Amino acid sequence: MLPNGHTSSDSHVVIQLEDSLPAPTSGYRHASPSGPWPWMDFSTVDDTTHIPNATIITTDVTTGAALGAPWRDYPQNKFKNWTQDRVEHSQMMKKCSMNQRSTIYWMDVDDDGKFATPDMSGDGSTSAFWNKERAKNIRVRSLSVDHLTSPVLCMLGTTYNIEPFFFTSSINWIPSRYQEALNHGKGDHITITLPFVRKTQRESNSRAFTAPTPSPPVTLMLPQSPPTDNKINTQQPLDMLNGDVLFIDLLAIHMVRGTETSTIISYHPESRLVSPAKRLHLLMHLVGDSAHWQNILSKSKDPTFLFLAILWYALYAWDESFESLYGHISQLESDVLTESRVEHTRDLHILQAYLLHYQSLLHAFQLSVSFIDKTPNPAMESEKFFEEQRNISNELMKKECENLLNEIDCLQKRREMLSERLKNVMNLAFANVNIRESTSMRQVAYMTMIFLPASLIASVFGMNVKEISPGTLGTIVRYAQITIALTAFIFYVVVTLQTHTSFHERGASLRRRAAWPIILTWKILRKIAEFLLRWPTILAWKILRK
């Protein structure tokens, strides 16, 4: 009897039930208090999401607006070395010209760490609109740009004195991280362009899935589909067996840091599924509801913390993607264990190529966070801030960057684990295929050995038997006698040398295996004797039943 009145048999049943339950999928992004969105499902954040006390003010600018404005000559009006041929070669204006209307989502964070939406009513194509003075208590203003147009690019570049490298890197999907316009005690400009992986649900209709990738739109192929070519394009979306799609997204952020106020500008590639700019705008509003980040913003006046919080968006997306990828690889393992085919090896190699590409993306993510850690805000050196404030801010920044780097390290370890599991499945698939092929070859070898005596005798005699070739000494009877005898001898040798066969027990010694004809004959005679002894009893029983 066990405690609480349970018997040992009951306990055994409970243990079996508990062991049969599947292990839950771990969401590592929810383990750290630094995560701005604890236990939040990003799939629920879309164009219909409503956040209490958070209004969304958008500024729409059409392509034909502001043709005579002072920013029409950007970037030459700010950066003389950017000649027209360089602008054309970078294609930053050409790619933006395909958009007809740009939408900007605005958000302010004041000195108390409160998140609010500024009043940005007015004509967004005028100089007066962009030269509006901010309230003095605004610590940082965030601009999330959706469907960037050429006029908006010129407006932003001229108003905030942005190097064209930010736009060229963002539009051309070039990973980058750099600091510019450094002025100790006043401020600087920092830029991070970071590709990352996130997941979405496959569209229910038959239309091709268009992901925001630098390559042209592609039609997804199911993993079981036959290959159309021999190329593996890791820029294409990756279709999961559970209906998820993993694709490469872009986080392009430029920040203007100053002593009085700062500005964060984020560029977002186009997507048919959801407005990326609005999604990030809504998520950044939710950062204000995080007790952990409110505590940070109340202790430090450094606006870079909001920049760091945006990078958590990429980490959440990575973690969700690896959750889906874990289930996908588990299903592939099950398929390989059930039935290994040559087609499986190609799917596994394609998935391995994606994991290798993800390794480089995670490394770029790690470098971006390290860049923030090693690039302190020069505006904090101003006499406006006390030494104690700078020390507290530096300690908090170092701690939060370390927290984010630790989470990225966990992602890298998970990627390595998935890669090792994939290698194990690939080895298993190859082993199963090789075992089947070796079994087939062994059967062919057996057939060859069985027919070897006949072939040997035929070659010796040359089929010169008197029944066929009169005048020869050989006979068919003698040919048959020698062939049968030699075949029986070879069959005896093959069975004797086999360690796993039905003619003798597993692990039998060579002496016992050599006596297998005698043992087999004895077993057959014993079964016949047993049957003959039981036959009268069986016959009598049948008579009595009648």
Sequence and secondary structure as in RCSB ss.txt:
>XXXX:A:sequence
MLPNGHTSSDSHVVIQLEDSLPAPTSGYRHASPSGPWPWMDFSTVDDTTHIPNATIITTDVTTGAALGAPWRDYP
QNKFKNWTQDRVEHSQMMKKCSMNQRSTIYWMDVDDDGKFATPDMSGDGSTSAFWNKERAKNIRVRSLSVDHLTS
PVLCMLGTTYNIEPFFFTSSINWIPSRYQEALNHGKGDHITITLPFVRKTQRESNSRAFTAPTPSPPVTLMLPQS
PPTDNKINTQQPLDMLNGDVLFIDLLAIHMVRGTETSTIISYHPESRLVSPAKRLHLLMHLVGDSAHWQNILSKS
KDPTFLFLAILWYALYAWDESFESLYGHISQLESDVLTESRVEHTRDLHILQAYLLHYQSLLHAFQLSVSFIDKT
PNPAMESEKFFEEQRNISNELMKKECENLLNEIDCLQKRREMLSERLKNVMNLAFANVNIRESTSMRQVAYMTMI
FLPASLIASVFGMNVKEISPGTLGTIVRYAQITIALTAFIFYVVVTLQTHTSFHERGASLRRRAAWPIILTWKIL
RKIAEFLLRWPTILAWKILRK
>XXXX:A:secstr
  GGG  HHHHHHHHHHHHHS      GGGS TT SSTT  GGG STT   TT    EEEEETTS TTSGGGGTT
TTT TT  HHHHHHHTHHHHHTT SEEEEEEEEEETTS EE     S TTSHHHHT    TTEEEEEEEEES  H
HHHHHHHHHTT  HHHHHHHHTT  EEEEEEEETTTEEEEEEEEEEEEEEE  SSSS    S SS       TTS
  SSS   TTS EE TTSEEEEEEEEEEEEEEESS EEEEEEE   SSS HHHHHHHHHHHHTT HHHHHHHHH 
  THHHHHHHHHHHHHHHHHHHHHHHHHHHHHHHHHHH   HHHHHHHHHHHHHHHHHHHHHHHHHHHHHHHHHS
  GGGGSTTS HHHHHHHHHHHHHHHHHHHHHHHHHHHHHHHHHHHHHHHHHHHHHHHHHHHHHHHHHHHHHHHH
HHHHHHHHHHHTT BTTTSTT SB HHHHHHHHHHHHHHHHHHHHHH SS TTS TT  HHHHHTHHHHHHHHHH
HHHHHHHHHHHHHHHHHHHH 
